[in-house]
Amino acid sequence: MPARKILEGIVYLLPTGGQWKALPKEGLASSSAIHTHLLRWAESGFLVTL
């Protein structure tokens, strides 16, 4: 799964404060995959670097 699709899902959702299941189904990774990667990236410090 391309990291760009995961990042697009995070950028789409976080400013709105919406629910993970409210993500559009087309064009993005699954909501559970996006959430899992967000947690991993936050834990690793990647988001701070970004």
Beta strands, then each sheet from edge to edge (+ up, - down):
end
